[in-house]
Amino acid sequence: MGANETALAVATYMRGREAGLLGGGMKLLAAGEGYAKVSLAITADMLNGLGTAHGGIIFTLADAAFAYACNSRNEAAVAQQASITFLTPGRAGETLIAEAAEQAMEGRAGVYTVTVNGQDGRAVAVFQGLSRSIGKKVMPEGV
């Protein structure tokens, strides 16, 4: 299996084990080595008291893309640190797209940037994550 095939298999495996994440509405759009792209349609139950997408929903979407990207080599990695900058609000009825890309990998540490955009292309948030590999496989060999 090639690197991008492995990445897609790992992301699909992980996504299958997270069935209830974000109400089950998150979709895996693409995965490659050090890369992942996911989407989520914002529904009324995901809004905060101001009527915009709750920051926790946006963070969770970005964190999921980060997780698929940093585990793409079938080497289990967890978030060591993550931060997010919110730029514009997510709106009910729109689909947000989170795209994670590896910036650097050295030893057990990886650095990732996740951009979250609205369906109109505007920047909603930028997430920065630092991963740490934990010395095991994500999915069993042969799955």
Secondary structure, DSSP 4 states (H G I P E B T S, - for coil): --HHHHHHHHHHHHHHT-TTGGGGT-EEEEEETTEEEEEEE--GGGB-TTSSB-HHHHHHHHHHHHHHHHTTTSEEEEEEEEEEEE-S---TTPEEEEEEEEEEEETTEEEEEEEEE-TTS-EEEEEEEEEEEEEEESS-TT-
